[in-house]
Amino acid sequence: MGANHEYVFLGCYTGESGGEGEGIALLRRDPETGDLTRLGVAARTPSPSFLAQHPRLPVLYAVNELDAGTVSAFAIGEDASLTPLAVQSTGGSAPCHLAVSADARHLLVANYTSGDVSVHPLDADGVPGERCDLLHLQGQGPVADRQDGPHAHMVAPDPNGPDVLIADLGSDRVWRARLDAVSGRLTLVGAAVVAAPGTGPRHLRYAIDGALLLVGELTGDLTWYRPDTSDGSLCLAGGAASSSEKSNYPSELATGRDGRFVYVANRGPDTVSVFAWEPEGGTLIAEVATGGVWPRHLALLGDHLYVANERSQNVTVFRIDPDTGIPRAQGEPVAEGSPTCVLRWNAVAATGKS
């Protein structure tokens, strides 16, 4: 890979899910300017709405968000070309998120509509096999049209152990499960977080100080949880609306490199909110228009923020002010059909080469 550029993959919705994308798109990124250049379609696969990378191998994984859900794997060439490796059934409906376990022995997939999590063994080349488990969740919430049952929206394996957190929009829970590294069985331990009724937990990540950050798709807020010193359970420590507008369905969150700022994408207001993160929690300090409609995903890459605006068919680029943390729009948006996920291809991490 050339020293003066890197590659970015974009997931999308294709016609199979009512979208206008063509598959996994490939873009070149200039790490100095942050500019993106579209190179074309790297792989034609149905509705690859979320992407993940093997932590040590040049392998890309994509959910296929279909009624009969599948997961697809691709070998990544030195030019970031994609070669199909495998397609496996997830055993569930509408898979929307996936992640590789810390030991890189298993791939976990969140099936949204059916409310379950599939586990797939990975061989030495990172190729997923037929699922070795399917963990069914239980529960519902008060928002009748969205919480009639469990809806797994994210799987987050612990980087230092066997635990897996599962954000369940349907039951207002973040579940804790335990993955057996040998058998690939996923055992439900219990609720790590019991959110307020109607929250709709969507995505989560840890703040620099260890607090668990959670975006509620249905309440339109960012909440944070800290361990109870007596038993280690996670207790609500604070929260705030992620937009000044009430009709808001936040989608994704990210933390800055030094941990001082947290960013939330807001669908409806079509903004990115900036929270200053301090020991006592988060404070909303800015809300910036995304320059598009329905920001489904965002990613922080170096000093730049990239927002995938699903309904306006574009990706917008922002430069982050290093002092204030506030993003400012840069250049023209990149046109892309129904974009839903932004993933930088980190060739150095996967191959040890640049």
BADO-438431 format. One record per residue (C-alpha): x, y, z; residue in three letters. Coordinates in steps of 0.001 Angstrom, whole numbers, padded with zeros to 6 digits, always signed. Layout:
BEGIN
XYZala;...
% end
This chain:
BEGIN
+000000+000000+000000met;+001336+003405-000896gly;+002546+005566+001939ala;+000405+008510+000874asn;-002979+006849+000838his;-005117+004182+002437glu;-008370+002452+001607tyr;-011914+002703+002962val;-014714+000188+002426phe;-018365+001276+002455leu;-021292-000973+003282gly;-024751-000225+001928cys;-028296-001359+001316tyr;-028864-002881-002112thr;-032098-003470-003995gly;-032806-006620-001978glu;-033538-004351+001009ser;-034988-001419-000896gly;-031675+000409-001170gly;-029763+001807-004128glu;-026265+000516-003398gly;-024393-002003-005524glu;-022374-003834-002869gly;-019195-003081-000941ile;-017676+000087-002374ala;-013977+000910-002306leu;-012568+004403-001780leu;-009065+005758-001501arg;-008338+008085+001410arg;-005584+010647+001634asp;-004630+010529+005344pro;-003229+014054+005257glu;-006099+015897+003607thr;-008826+013401+004526gly;-010170+013482+000961asp;-011965+010430-000405leu;-011854+009168-003993thr;-014320+006524-005100arg;-012630+003632-006910leu;-015665+001464-007647gly;-017480-001604-006335val;-015116-004050-004642ala;-017696-006830-004213ala;-021281-007281-005322arg;-023107-008843-002399thr;-026670-008228-001158pro;-027144-005477+001446ser;-023746-005565+003200pro;-025007-003110+005804ser;-022216-003609+008350phe;-018549-004500+007869leu;-015751-005756+010107ala;-012103-006672+009641gln;-010178-009670+010960his;-007766-008333+013613pro;-004677-010005+012142arg;-005484-011259+008638leu;-006460-009499+005388pro;-010079-010675+005607val;-013253-008576+005463leu;-016622-009683+006835tyr;-020039-008316+005876ala;-023535-009049+007093val;-026126-009554+004371asn;-029153-007891+005926glu;-031839-010105+004411leu;-034897-011928+005760asp;-032838-015113+005586ala;-029651-013614+006968gly;-026163-014513+005792thr;-022614-013403+006472val;-020015-013090+003707ser;-016227-013176+003959ala;-013681-011810+001477phe;-009915-011965+001137ala;-008422-008488+000777ile;-005714-008047-001839gly;-002811-005618-001599glu;-004786-003254-003835asp;-007815-003715-001527ala;-009585-005879-004104ser;-012008-008403-002604leu;-012123-012131-003392thr;-015079-014132-002009pro;-014162-016752+000579leu;-017449-017981+002041ala;-021114-017228+002624val;-022800-018719+005697gln;-026361-018626+007010ser;-026731-016793+010305thr;-029869-018748+011169gly;-031693-015505+011832gly;-033323-012563+010110ser;-031848-009167+009174ala;-028309-009398+010569pro;-027149-005838+011216cys;-023831-006048+013100his;-020884-008424+013461leu;-017560-008647+015271ala;-014604-011009+015641val;-013783-012413+019082ser;-010569-011190+020698ala;-008768-014484+020059asp;-009927-014384+016406ala;-011405-017881+016677arg;-015047-016916+016158his;-017247-014448+014301leu;-020383-013215+016088leu;-023399-011795+014243val;-026401-009875+015634ala;-029661-010797+013893asn;-031949-007811+014395tyr;-035414-008989+013421thr;-035214-012467+014944ser;-033427-011210+018071gly;-030596-013721+018240asp;-026824-013968+017890val;-025063-016510+015697ser;-021516-017774+016237val;-019287-019004+013411his;-015894-020695+013841pro;-013005-019103+011956leu;-010280-021309+010528asp;-006581-020408+010391ala;-007210-018328+007264asp;-010087-016410+008846gly;-012752-018196+006808val;-016071-018630+008685pro;-017662-022056+008874gly;-021266-023068+009475glu;-022632-021579+012668arg;-021784-023454+015849cys;-024372-021691+018009asp;-027427-019455+017902leu;-028243-017616+021126leu;-031895-016596+021399his;-032721-013509+023454leu;-035965-012844+025309gln;-037951-009779+026311gly;-039862-006800+024993gln;-040419-003126+025705gly;-043210-000546+025812pro;-042802+000813+022248val;-045226-001578+020596ala;-044160-001190+016966asp;-040431-001497+017719arg;-040178-003603+020871gln;-042548-006518+020312asp;-039657-008886+021011gly;-035874-008974+021250pro;-033878-007160+018557his;-030132-007724+018774ala;-028449-004632+017334his;-024778-004987+018274met;-022305-007596+019489val;-019242-006343+021380ala;-016695-009003+022406pro;-014485-008140+025369asp;-010946-007572+024034pro;-009507-009091+027218asn;-011739-012060+027936gly;-014621-014347+026961pro;-017505-011983+027670asp;-019663-010505+024907val;-022035-007564+025323leu;-025200-007618+023199ile;-027231-004429+022719ala;-030901-005474+022506asp;-033160-002719+021199leu;-036281-004780+021845gly;-035866-005611+025539ser;-034095-002444+026737asp;-031169-004574+027853arg;-027485-004891+027203val;-026961-008597+027738trp;-023760-010190+028919arg;-022925-013554+027375ala;-019858-015778+027635arg;-018173-017372+024651leu;-016458-020731+025029asp;-013296-020438+022930ala;-013197-024159+022152val;-016807-025115+021474ser;-018009-021753+020237gly;-021039-021954+022485arg;-022439-018630+023656leu;-024043-018728+027113thr;-026272-015958+028416leu;-025020-014709+031799val;-027602-011984+032417gly;-028312-008301+031905ala;-025223-006091+032146ala;-027410-003003+031707val;-031123-002583+032346val;-031976+000623+030513ala;-035052+002752+031125ala;-038179+001346+029440pro;-038411+002459+025815gly;-034695+003303+025474thr;-034026+000955+022560gly;-030294+000262+023084pro;-028583+000373+019689arg;-024814+000772+019852his;-022293+001048+022666leu;-018615+001655+023316arg;-016361+002388+026251tyr;-015185+005868+027203ala;-011515+006419+027935ile;-012197+006167+031684asp;-014023+002838+031389gly;-017606+004111+031469ala;-019957+002246+029134leu;-021575+004637+026642leu;-024929+003681+025128leu;-027082+005346+022474val;-030823+004838+022789gly;-032433+004767+019356glu;-035958+005245+020707leu;-035303+007805+023462thr;-032773+009746+021383gly;-030175+009967+024109asp;-026667+009090+025201leu;-026398+007420+028597thr;-023391+006159+030514trp;-022944+003435+033082tyr;-020248+002720+035655arg;-019515-000438+037666pro;-021037-000765+041100asp;-018125-001220+043491thr;-019999-003841+045521ser;-020845-006392+042822asp;-019457-005069+039515gly;-022886-004545+037958ser;-023255-001520+035681leu;-025326+001334+037080cys;-026658+004412+035332leu;-024311+007322+036035ala;-025801+009964+033748gly;-027297+010815+030392gly;-028367+013560+028017ala;-030448+014015+024894ala;-028191+013687+021871ser;-029998+016411+019919ser;-031936+019569+020577ser;-034679+018158+018336glu;-037122+015701+019869lys;-037702+013515+016808ser;-034328+011783+016813asn;-033141+008226+016216tyr;-029400+008168+016944pro;-027450+005504+015104ser;-023761+005414+015992glu;-021226+006843+018408leu;-017464+007284+018365ala;-014812+008574+020733thr;-011921+010850+019859gly;-008351+009572+020002arg;-007554+011315+023272asp;-010936+010492+024783gly;-011945+014103+025385arg;-014887+014034+022987phe;-017742+011685+022099val;-019623+011930+018785tyr;-023189+010747+018090val;-024939+010566+014704ala;-028560+011739+014850asn;-031090+010544+012286arg;-034033+012913+011917gly;-032162+016079+012874pro;-029410+014856+010478asp;-026674+016108+012751thr;-023588+014969+014617val;-023531+015887+018290ser;-020290+016535+020139val;-020059+015735+023836phe;-017156+016894+025970ala;-016190+013912+028134trp;-014968+014621+031648glu;-014754+012572+034873pro;-018331+013478+035803glu;-019673+012479+032380gly;-020655+014002+029062gly;-021807+017526+028211thr;-023314+018393+024833leu;-021207+021233+023419ile;-022113+021326+019710ala;-024490+019914+017112glu;-023329+020062+013493val;-025352+019384+010326ala;-024111+016294+008475thr;-024704+017728+005007gly;-026909+014740+004212gly;-030046+012870+005235val;-030337+009999+007747trp;-026764+009523+009053pro;-026668+005761+009518arg;-023016+005510+010557his;-019959+007595+011318leu;-016268+006851+011696ala;-013344+008817+013107leu;-010199+008327+011034leu;-007247+010380+012172gly;-008268+014025+012286asp;-011329+013470+010114his;-014904+012365+010647leu;-016821+010523+007926tyr;-020620+010283+007940val;-022575+007775+005840ala;-025868+009514+005005asn;-028121+006658+003934glu;-031079+008515+002421arg;-029200+011297+000633ser;-026842+008723-000920gln;-023608+010360+000155asn;-020662+010350+002529val;-019660+013686+004032thr;-016196+014578+005304val;-015336+016756+008311phe;-012088+017913+009827arg;-012028+017791+013622ile;-010686+020862+015396asp;-008063+019362+017743pro;-008759+021917+020478asp;-012544+022242+020470thr;-013335+018773+019093gly;-015924+020305+016784ile;-016141+018931+013211pro;-016217+021309+010263arg;-017411+020290+006802ala;-014683+019794+004223gln;-015034+019565+000452gly;-017847+018011-001523glu;-019730+014888-000381pro;-018892+011591-002094val;-021886+010082-003880ala;-022690+006509-002861glu;-025902+004484-002991gly;-027578+003996+000400ser;-024348+003980+002457pro;-024607+002398+005911thr;-021078+001688+007177cys;-017586+003195+006903val;-014570+000941+007533leu;-010915+001820+007079arg;-008828-001062+005754trp;-005925-001261+008169asn;-003388-003217+006132ala;-000598-002667+008659val;-002570-004316+011465ala;-003611-007265+009339ala;-000400-007997+007457thr;+002372-006193+009305gly;+003169-004351+006047lys;+002350-000958+004612ser;
% end
